[in-house]
């Protein structure tokens, strides 16, 4: 019954969002895609603004690392460029070819993917009804509708944020390294999708650490601040250091 309700919900959310995919770009989308993904048309002769123009593409290094305008959502830019490159290759088009719908597929897929991910996480916690309700609220939320069809990285960030929360819950229950490292990887992808999530992630991690050290997260519950809890906190720390270190090394320069 859970899946019977969830699949039509996600399909309906997609149907509501799809007509917006082909709309023209607006400011934020243009300012991000031009310098980091598509490139620009510049005068053949410098200073001759009214003369012939030539397409000047950007390098993959610029897509992955450049952020001179503070508007590059790195993971989105890489996914968008890869999507456009595959579309051009499959159609035999030039490097100047562009399509709004194709360029917005990464946030569209991530936005729709966040709905079942949230529902499945809550179902895993034993609350399938809450999962369906949460997915419905997210599907109807105006900001989710907007950013699922906007060429930015916000829905990728949301997808990996939900995934990070789920992996953290699995990690503190299982105590296994692989789940803690997966949690760190999800955190990195979350930050690499949108830098502004660093502060909410830090706050969530403070709560998570407090929960690990004092909360009843094991079965059976362990004494507060016990050696087992300190070991779990150490794994939490290693996962976060790896995620933060990789993010800083890729983005700080």
C-alpha positions as CSV (number, residue, x, y, z in Angstrom):
1,X,0.0,0.0,0.0
2,X,2.9,2.3,0.8
3,X,4.4,1.9,-2.7
4,X,1.0,2.0,-4.4
5,X,0.5,5.5,-2.9
6,X,4.1,6.7,-3.3
7,X,4.5,6.0,-7.0
8,X,1.5,8.0,-8.2
9,X,2.5,10.8,-5.8
10,X,6.0,11.1,-7.4
11,X,4.5,10.8,-10.9
12,X,2.0,13.6,-10.2
13,X,4.7,15.8,-8.9
14,X,6.7,15.2,-12.1
15,X,3.7,16.1,-14.2
16,X,3.2,19.4,-12.3
17,X,6.8,20.3,-12.7
18,X,7.5,19.2,-16.3
19,X,5.8,22.1,-18.2
20,X,8.2,24.6,-16.5
21,X,11.3,22.8,-17.8
22,X,11.2,24.5,-21.2
23,X,10.8,28.0,-19.9
24,X,13.4,30.6,-20.7
25,X,16.3,31.2,-18.3
26,X,16.2,34.0,-15.8
27,X,19.0,35.9,-14.1
28,X,20.5,33.4,-11.6
29,X,20.4,30.6,-14.1
30,X,22.1,32.6,-16.9
31,X,24.7,34.1,-14.6
32,X,25.7,30.6,-13.4
33,X,25.5,28.6,-16.6
34,X,27.3,31.1,-18.9
35,X,30.6,31.3,-17.0
36,X,30.7,27.7,-15.6
37,X,29.0,25.4,-18.1
38,X,28.1,26.9,-21.5
39,X,30.5,29.7,-22.2
40,X,29.8,33.0,-23.9
41,X,29.7,34.6,-27.3
42,X,32.4,37.2,-27.5
43,X,33.5,39.5,-30.4
44,X,36.0,38.0,-32.8
45,X,37.9,41.3,-32.6
46,X,38.3,42.6,-29.1
47,X,36.4,45.8,-28.6
48,X,34.2,45.4,-31.7
49,X,31.0,44.8,-29.9
50,X,28.9,45.2,-33.0
51,X,31.0,42.9,-35.1
52,X,31.1,39.1,-35.6
53,X,30.8,36.9,-32.6
54,X,32.4,33.6,-31.7
55,X,31.5,31.0,-29.1
56,X,34.0,30.9,-26.3
57,X,33.5,27.7,-24.2
58,X,34.7,27.1,-20.7
59,X,37.0,24.3,-19.6
60,X,36.0,21.4,-17.4
61,X,38.4,22.7,-14.8
62,X,36.4,26.0,-14.7
63,X,33.2,24.0,-14.3
64,X,34.6,22.0,-11.4
65,X,36.6,24.6,-9.6
66,X,35.9,28.2,-10.7
67,X,33.6,30.4,-8.7
68,X,34.5,33.9,-9.4
69,X,30.9,35.1,-9.1
70,X,30.1,32.9,-6.1
71,X,27.3,31.3,-8.1
72,X,28.8,28.0,-9.1
73,X,27.0,25.0,-7.7
74,X,29.8,22.6,-8.5
75,X,28.1,19.2,-8.6
76,X,25.1,20.6,-10.5
77,X,27.4,22.3,-13.0
78,X,29.2,19.1,-13.7
79,X,26.0,17.1,-14.0
80,X,24.4,19.7,-16.3
81,X,27.5,19.9,-18.5
82,X,27.7,16.2,-18.8
83,X,24.0,16.0,-19.6
84,X,24.3,18.6,-22.3
85,X,27.4,17.0,-23.8
86,X,25.7,13.6,-24.0
87,X,22.6,15.3,-25.6
88,X,24.8,17.0,-28.2
89,X,26.8,13.9,-29.0
90,X,23.6,11.8,-29.4
91,X,22.1,14.3,-31.8
92,X,25.3,15.2,-33.6
93,X,25.0,18.9,-32.5
94,X,27.6,21.6,-32.2
95,X,29.1,22.8,-29.0
96,X,26.9,25.9,-29.2
97,X,23.7,23.9,-29.1
98,X,21.6,24.4,-26.0
99,X,18.2,23.3,-24.7
100,X,16.5,24.5,-21.5
101,X,14.7,21.3,-20.8
102,X,17.8,19.1,-21.2
103,X,19.9,21.6,-19.1
104,X,17.4,21.3,-16.2
105,X,17.2,17.5,-16.1
106,X,19.7,17.1,-13.1
107,X,17.7,19.3,-10.7
108,X,14.4,17.8,-12.0
109,X,15.6,14.2,-11.3
110,X,17.1,15.1,-7.9
111,X,13.9,17.0,-6.9
112,X,11.7,14.0,-7.7
113,X,14.2,11.6,-6.2
114,X,14.1,13.5,-2.8
115,X,10.4,12.6,-2.5
116,X,10.7,8.8,-2.3
117,X,14.0,9.1,-0.4
118,X,12.3,11.1,2.4
119,X,9.3,8.7,2.4
120,X,11.5,5.6,2.5
121,X,13.6,7.0,5.3
122,X,10.6,7.5,7.5
123,X,9.2,4.1,6.5
124,X,12.5,2.6,7.5
125,X,12.0,4.3,10.9
126,X,8.6,2.6,11.2
127,X,6.5,5.5,10.1
128,X,5.3,4.9,6.5
129,X,2.3,7.1,7.0
130,X,4.5,10.0,8.1
131,X,6.7,9.3,5.1
132,X,3.9,9.6,2.6
133,X,2.7,12.8,4.4
134,X,6.2,14.3,4.3
135,X,6.6,13.5,0.6
136,X,3.3,15.0,-0.2
137,X,4.1,18.2,1.7
138,X,7.5,18.4,0.0
139,X,5.9,17.8,-3.4
140,X,3.4,20.6,-2.9
141,X,5.9,23.1,-1.4
142,X,6.3,26.1,-3.7
143,X,10.1,26.3,-3.2
144,X,10.5,22.6,-4.1
145,X,8.3,23.1,-7.2
146,X,10.5,26.0,-8.2
147,X,13.9,24.6,-7.6
148,X,13.0,21.2,-9.2
149,X,12.8,23.1,-12.5
150,X,15.5,25.7,-12.0
151,X,19.1,25.3,-13.3
152,X,20.7,25.4,-9.8
153,X,22.0,22.9,-7.3
154,X,19.4,23.3,-4.5
155,X,17.5,20.0,-5.1
156,X,20.8,18.1,-5.4
157,X,21.7,19.5,-2.0
158,X,18.3,18.5,-0.6
159,X,18.6,14.9,-2.0
160,X,22.0,14.4,-0.4
161,X,21.0,16.1,2.8
162,X,18.1,13.6,3.3
163,X,20.5,10.8,2.3
164,X,23.1,12.0,4.9
165,X,20.5,12.0,7.7
166,X,19.4,8.5,6.8
167,X,22.9,7.2,6.6
168,X,23.7,8.9,10.0
169,X,20.7,7.1,11.6
170,X,21.9,3.8,10.1
171,X,25.5,4.4,11.3
172,X,24.7,5.2,14.9
173,X,22.5,2.1,15.1
174,X,25.0,-0.3,13.4
175,X,28.2,1.3,14.4
176,X,29.9,0.0,11.2
177,X,32.6,2.0,9.5
178,X,31.1,1.7,6.1
179,X,27.9,3.5,7.1
180,X,29.9,6.3,8.8
181,X,32.1,6.7,5.7
182,X,28.9,6.7,3.5
183,X,27.5,9.4,5.7
184,X,30.7,11.5,5.2
185,X,30.4,11.0,1.4
186,X,26.8,12.2,1.4
187,X,27.8,15.2,3.5
188,X,30.5,16.1,0.9
189,X,28.1,15.7,-2.0
190,X,25.6,17.9,-0.1
191,X,28.2,20.7,0.3
192,X,29.5,20.3,-3.2
193,X,26.0,20.8,-4.4
194,X,25.5,24.0,-2.5
195,X,28.1,25.7,-0.3
196,X,25.4,27.4,1.8
197,X,24.4,24.1,3.5
198,X,27.6,24.1,5.6
199,X,26.0,26.0,8.5
200,X,22.9,23.8,8.7
201,X,25.1,20.7,8.4
202,X,27.3,21.9,11.3
203,X,24.2,22.5,13.5
204,X,22.8,19.0,12.6
205,X,26.2,17.4,13.4
206,X,26.3,19.1,16.8
207,X,22.9,17.6,17.6
208,X,24.1,14.2,16.2
209,X,27.2,14.2,18.4
210,X,25.1,15.1,21.5
211,X,22.7,12.3,20.6
212,X,25.6,9.8,20.1
213,X,27.2,10.7,23.5
214,X,24.0,10.9,25.6
215,X,21.0,9.6,23.7
216,X,19.6,6.0,23.6
217,X,20.7,5.2,20.1
218,X,22.0,1.7,20.6
219,X,20.1,-1.5,21.3
220,X,20.3,-2.2,24.2
221,X,21.1,1.4,25.3
222,X,24.6,2.1,26.4
223,X,25.6,4.2,29.4
224,X,26.1,7.9,28.6
225,X,29.7,8.8,27.7
226,X,30.7,5.1,27.8
227,X,33.7,3.8,25.8
228,X,31.4,2.5,23.1
229,X,29.8,5.9,22.7
230,X,33.2,7.6,22.6
231,X,34.3,5.2,19.9
232,X,31.1,6.0,17.9
233,X,31.9,9.7,18.4
234,X,35.4,9.1,17.0
235,X,34.0,7.6,13.9
236,X,31.6,10.5,13.5
237,X,34.6,12.8,13.8
238,X,36.7,10.9,11.2
239,X,33.7,10.9,8.7
240,X,33.3,14.7,9.1
241,X,37.0,15.5,8.8
242,X,37.2,13.5,5.6
243,X,34.1,15.2,4.1
244,X,35.2,18.7,5.2
245,X,38.8,18.1,4.1
246,X,37.9,17.0,0.7
247,X,35.4,19.8,0.2
248,X,37.9,22.5,1.4
249,X,40.7,21.2,-0.8
250,X,38.4,21.3,-3.9
251,X,36.7,24.6,-3.3
252,X,39.0,26.9,-1.2
253,X,41.5,27.6,-4.0
